[in-house]
Amino acid sequence: MSRSMNSSEIVDSFGQMVREKGIDRDRLISVIEDIFGMMVKKRYGLEANYEIVVNMDKGDIEIFLIREVVEEVEDETLEIDVETARAKSGEELEVGEEYVEIINLAEFGRRLVSTAKQNLNQRIKEIEKDLIYDEYSDKVGDIVVGDVYQVRRNDVLINHNRTELILPKQEQIGKERYRKGDVIRCVIKDVVRKGSGMPMVIVSRADALFLQKLFEQEIPEIYDGVISIRKIAREPGERAKVAVESHDDRIDAVGACVGMKGVRIHAIVRELNNENIDVINWTDDSHLFIQRALAPAKLLDVKLDRTTQTAQVHVDADQASLAIGRNGQNIRLASELTGFRIEIVKEGEEITKTMAEYEIDINEFVPEFGEELINSLIAAGYKTANDVILAPVSDLLAKVPGLSIEQINDIVVEMKKAFAEEE
């Protein structure tokens, strides 16, 4: 028996994979049979007749070489002469019968056995990649709980059931600081296959989907479908607006989401590092919806231009700052929530603020990132800084050739910094 590998060691290690990694035992057995079959063909020829039996329970692999008993051998791979067959088997075999010989691993030689071992390990890695991709693709949109095991400059690595999850910089809540050992909740945002490496499982705490899933967890009426979330606009860690709708006239959607003395919404706010959450009743009446979205400001009038999807909102002078919000936050979120480009007009004055003032053209970042990269982003459909900041990492990886997660992190951080300077 070769010292580099024996059948019981192989089966034991594969049995451990079945238990720990959830790899299907039938699939593992098939892999073992394929690899050992290649060994037989290399040693005895492509036409060799053989059978491989893997017994996971007993921890054993048996290789049988099958040859026909003949008077005179023409092909040693497929035939054995009757005298030799009788001598080896101890049985009175006749011409035309099959002679079955058990092959010991040691007979394949150290080099062939070593190659087989490498092939086995490679096949197992491929199975692991498929398992991770399939498992987490099915979990996209689910909240998972893991523990932080490494904090890097541009991302945080999280352990979840022995699988590495990646929390990129732009998917983190800006004010949060993570430490090794922290238990963390996040939503699975995407699973990306790139090259021959393990699939990247990307998770988020900044995405609107995470906020939506927290609402589903904390508010039974949403989980049961009695109340639905129609739209979310969010600036992670700062403020969010959530439009909800009740499908039961007896249930107040906003009241159910807030809970008695705010207990339900407070649980979500704590999870999001005290993010301020406005819960708003959804309505198909655009005038009314814009009024609700711009609360707490009191509006005098709302004039809609559906051709340009613009809303002119008239307010008293003392309400303008409330409608706009700190650094334009309220108007930005209201515009995103309602789908209208909102312009604030003080009574008796011209337009004072529009959403255009809170956009930065992507070409302004040519000095930082170079013309080639910016042109690639533009070609992929990203025209403003907000387009890039709000884009899923997986979309950027897929649409912009040669872009890495580290580069995306750097770009998003720089663009967010530009917004802070503008304000």
N, C-alpha and C positions, 0 to 999 in steps of 0.2 A: 504493500500500500504506500503510495507516495506520501511523503511527509508534508508536502505543501497543501494537501487537501484530502479529506476522506469523506465518504458518503454520509456518515452519521453527523459530522460537523456541519456539512452543508444543510442537511435537513433540519438540524436543530436551529441553525441560524435563520433559516427560512420560516420555521415555525414561530420563532420570536417575532419576525416581521408581520406574520399573520395576526399575532396577538396585539402587538404594540402599534402598528401602523394601519391596521385594518385592510391590508392587502388581501384580496380574494385568494383563498388557498388553491382553487382550481386554476386560476391564472398563473400562480407561482409554479404549480406543478407543470403546466404547459411550457413555461419558460425553461425549467430544468430539463424537460424532455427535449426541447429544441436545442439547447446548448450541448447536452450530452450526445444528441443525435449528430451534431456537427463534428464532435470528437470522433465518433465511430466512423463517419464518412472520411475524415482526414486520415484515420489510421488504417481503415480496411477498404476504402474506395467508395465512390459515389453510388455504386450499384448494390452496396452491402444491404443484406436483409437483417434487420435487427428489431428489438423491442426493448423499451425502457420502462421500468415499473418503479414509480416513486410512492413510497409508503410514509406519509407525513407522521402517522401515529406511531409507527415503530422506529422512525428515524433511519430509514434505509432507502438506498437507491440500488436497483439491480439492472445490469445491462446484459441482454441476451443477444448473442450473435447466432443467426439461424442459417444453416447451410444444408444443401441437399446431398444425401448420400449417393455416391456414384461409383461405378467400377473404375473409371479413369478420369482424373481431374483435368478439366480444361481451363477452369477459372477458379483460382483459390479463394476468391472473395465470396463466391456463391456455392462452391462445392467442396466436399471432403470425401476421400476414398473410403470404401466400406471397412477395410481393415483398421485404419486409423480411428474411424468413428467408433467401432466396436471396442477398441483398446481404451480410448479416452472415456467412453460412457459406461463401459462394463455391461452393456446390453447387446443383445443379438439384433442389431439394426439391419434392415434390408435396404437394398438399392431402391431409391425413389422415396424413402422416408426422410424426415427432417432430423438433422442433428442440431441440438440446441446447446450452446456453450455459454457459460457464465463468464463475463469478462471482468477482471479485476482492474480498478482504476490505475494501479501501478503499471499495468501493461501499456498504457498510453504514453508514458514518459513524462518527465518533470515539465518540459517546455510546453507540451500540449495541454497538460493539466493546468499550468499557470495561465495560459491563454484563455482556457475555458473559464477559469475563475474571474479573470478580468471582464470577459464577456457577460458573465452572470451579474457582476456588480453594475456594469453599464446598463443592462436590461432592467435591473431593479431600480436604478435611478430614473430611468424613463417611466417606469410604472409609478414611482413616487410623484413625478411631475404631473402625470395624467391624473392621479388621485387628488392631488392638491388643487389642480385646475378645476376638475369636475366638482369637488366638494365645495369650494369657495365660490365658484360660478353660480351654484345653486343657492348660495347664501347672500348674494349681492342684495343689498337693501336691508339685511338683518343687522341688529345690534349684537355685538360680541363683547365679552369682558376678557381682558388679558392683563399681563403684567409687563411693565417696561423693563427690558433687559439691556438696552443700550441707547444712550442719547447722543446723537451726532449733530454736527453743525446745521445740517439741512433737513434732517429727518429723525424720527424716533422709531426704534425697532421694538415691536411688541411680540411677546410669546403667547400664542393661543393654541392650546392642545399640541404643543411641540412644533407648531408651524409659525414661521416668521411673517408678521404683518408689518407693513410700512406705513407710517403716518408722516407724510411729507409736510414741509414747512407751511405750505399754503392750505393744508387741510387741518392745521392746528388753530386753536383759539389763541389769538395774539397775546393775550395777557397771561396765559397759562405757562407755568414752568414745570417740566417733567423731570422726575428723578428715577434712577434705577430702583426697581422694586415697587414702584407705584402701581396700584391696580387702576385700570383705565377702561372706560366704556367708549366705544366708537362704532360707527356703521361701516359695513363693508361696501365700499364704493365701486370697486372694479377689480378684475383679475386680468393681468396683462402678461402675455407670453411674448418674450423678446429674445431672439437668439436661442442658444441651446441651454441656457441656465434655467434655474427653477422659476416657475411663474411668480410674478410679483403681485402679492395681495395688498391692494391699496385701500387704506381705511381713512375715515374722516371724522372730525368733530366739528368742522366748520361748515360742512355742506347743509343745505336746507333739508336734505333727506334725513340727517341725524335728528334735527329738531322735530320733523314729522314723526319719526319712529318713537321719540321720547313721548310725544303727545299720545301716540297709540298705546304705549306702555302704561302711562299714568292715568289715562282717561278712558274708562271702560266703554263709554258711549261711542268713542271713536273706533276703538278696537272692534266693537260689535257692529259698526256701520250705521248706527243711529245718527251720528254726526260725522260729517266728512270735512276734511281739510281741502279747500278749493285752491288756495294759493299761499305761498310763503315768500316773503322778501326778508333778507337777513344780512346784517353786518356782524359776523361772528364775535361774540364777547362784548358787543356794544348794544345792539338793538335789533329786534325783529318784529315784523308785522305778520300775523297769521290770520287769514280769512277763513272762517268756518261757517258751515251751513247745517241746520238741523232738518232731518227728514221726518220728525215727529213734532206736530204743532204744540204738544204739551211740554216739550223740552226746550229750554233756552240754551242755544249753542254756546254763547259766551259764558253764561253762568256755570254751565257744566264743566267747561274747560278751566275756569278759574277755581271753582270749588268753594266749599264752605270756608270763609275767612281766608280765601286764597291758597288753601293748603295744596291743591293740585298743581297750580301754576308755580308755586314757590319751590316745589320739588324739582321742577324742570329748570327754573332759574338757578338754583344751587348747583345743579349738574353742569350748567353752562357758565360757571364763574360769574354769576350775578348779571347775566345778559338781560336787558330790559325787554320784556315781551308784551306787545300790544295784540290782544285778541279782538278781532273785528267780525261783525256779522256780514256774511257775503250777501250781495244783492246783484241782480242783473241790471238794475238802474244805475247807469254809470255816474250820473250826477250825485246820487246819494252815496255811492260807493267811494267816490273821491272825497266827499265830505267826511266820511268815516275814516278813510285812510289818512287824512291830514290832521285828524284829532291830535292834540287838544285844541288846535286852532279853530276859531269860529269863522265861517266863510260867509260872505255877502252874496256871492253869485258864482256859478260855474258855467262857462261857455265852452262847448265842445266843438272841435273840428274833426270829424271822423275821417276826412280825407287824409289829413296829416297825422291823425291820432294825437292831437294836441288838446290840452285843456287849459284855458285861461281862468285862473282862480282869483277872484276879487276879494280883498280883505281890507279891514280897517288897518290903519298904520300900526296900531299896537298889537295886531295879530300876525303881522308879517313874519316876525322873528320866530314865533311859535310854529307857523306853517313851514318855514324853511328848516328850522331845527338847528342844533349845534353843528357847525361845519357842513350845513346842507343835508344832514343825515335824514331828517324827516321827509323832505321833498324827494330825495333819492329813493327811499324805501317805498313811499307812496306811489311814485311813478312806476317802480318795478312791480308793485302789487296790482295796480290798476291797468297797466299796459298803456297809459297815456303819458305823453311828454308834458309835464306840468309847468306852467308859467305863473308866477305869483305877481299880481297887480295890486299895488296899494291904491285905495280909493282916491281918485283924483290925480293919479300919477301914471307914468309909463310902466311897462314891465320892469320889475326889479331883479328877478332871478329866474333863470331857466335851467333845465337839466344840462344844457350844453356847457355851462360853466363848471360842471363837475365831471367833465370828460377830458382825457388827455390823449392826443393823437399819438399813435404808436411810433411815428417817424421821429418824434422828439427823443427817442431812446437810441438813435443811431450812434451817438458818441459813446454810449456805455457798452453796446452790444455789437456794433458793427452793422454795416449796410446789408451784408449777405444774410445774417440771421433775421433782421427786421423784415427784409423782403420775403424771406421764407414764411414768416408769421403772417404777413399781409396776403401772400399767395394762398395760405391755408384758411383765410377768411377772418383773421383777427385784425381789426382796424384801430381799436382803442385800447388803452391800458386796462380798462374794465373788462373788455372782451377776454384778455389773457388771464387776468386775476380770477375771473369767475369760471374759466374753462376747466373741465375735469382734466386731471393729469393724463389719464389714458387717452383723451382726445388729442392733447398736445403731442404726446409720444407717437400717436398713429399718424397725425397729419403733417408734422414737421420733421423731415428726415434728419437723422443724426442727433436729435435732441435727447439729452439725458435728464433724469430726475434732478440731478444736482444743478444743471443749467436752468431748469424750470424754476427751481427754488430761488436761485439767484435773481432771475428775471422778475419773479413775483415780488420778492422782497424789495427790489429796486423800484418797481412801479408803485408799490404801496407807500414807499418812502416819498416818492414824488407827490403823491396825493397829500401826504402830511405837510409837505413844504408848501403846496398850493394853498392849503387851508390856513 
